[in-house]
């Protein structure tokens, strides 16, 4: 009923934000990235501030798909009456397939967002999103077992994102999310060493907005499947720009970490325009 969706990894499993406002104002919620088994993620430190944004190397910390279905989604159902998007990550193709299929019978989930663009895991993640043949093979394998609409979250860390968007569409993707974080790093001037324990991390925030707009625009003119715009959105005008670029919905990410009321405030601004 509105195009605003908190982006995966910036809104927990949704129920945490019910302490701040009525989350039923949201169009949907993209849940925290979920893997087959629970995992802690990367070593600390895994956050670094940057000009107009931040670096993260969280590493898909989550309790595992069965805990998400049996514990997190029931908590969310108590405070949110709409259906949500399950974001799925993995280290191997069989893990992706297994995890996506677990949501087949979950009424609360209306679509699966395939995260093939996380730059912060030692294997898997972005590995699947920067090789067209590997990406196509993964999407086809997931589509055989996943009965929910499949949204593929593409990596911007490629030379020609349009070719990846077309490959995803040709392989059976029902939609795309553009974009995930850009690769970056920071160095500690006192030690001369990387700030992040993972060395590299994903750069997000307002600084990547022009890159996201360009990629959404290019892909919207190249594919027929719907696109969710994401990347550096901080205000209602950014949402309007994403929609003009060709997005059908818009995810808000890092801004939720700066202002927990961001999505609510953007929705109110759009309604009052």
Secondary structure, 3 states (H helix, E strand, C coil): CCCEEECCCCCCCCHHHHHCCCHHHCCEEECCCECCEEECCCCCCCEEEECCEEEECCCCCEEEHHHHHHHHHHHHHCCCCCCEEEEECCCCHHHHHHHHHCCCCCCCEEEEEEECCCCCCCCCHHHHHCCHHHHHHHHHHHHHHCCCEEEEECCCCCCCHHHHHHHHHHCCCCEEEECCCEEECCECCCCCCECCCCCCEEEECHHHHHHHHHHHHHHHCCCCCEEEEECCCCCHHHHHHHHHHCCCEEEECCHHHHCCCHHHHHHHHHHCC
